[in-house]
Amino acid sequence: MDQEGQDPTFSATGAVDGDRVIVTVTGEVDMSTADALFAAATPDRINGATLDLRAVTFFDSAAIHALVRLAERYPGTLRVIPSERVRRVLDISGLGHQPWLRPA
């Protein structure tokens, strides 16, 4: 499943593996694309998600909000693999030590 935002460099592609979805995200995640990221990570009958954000080049407060919503939806089963930029934004926002955040 592909979720395309208004930014042509953004993509969020989800692949379901059992009861988990693995979402690969590229480009900028901002207020015009954060909902597409959330939608790609929340297909029906899924109990966990892995977000691969290593190709994300921009991450704003709307993107942070989408992550917090996903952490609430998937308590204990969310995994996030950040790019350096995403990691920096999460560190600055105080979310750098969340259990769902994995090393890049």
ZIBEL-V50934 format. One line per field, one symbol per residue. phi: phi as a letter, one per 40 degrees, with the letter a starting at -180 (. if undefined). Layout:
phi: ???
//
This chain:
phi: .bbbccccccabbbbcbgbbbbbbbbgcbaccbccccccccbccfbbaabbcbcbcbaabcccdcccccccccbcgbcbbbcccccdccccccgbcbccccbcc
//
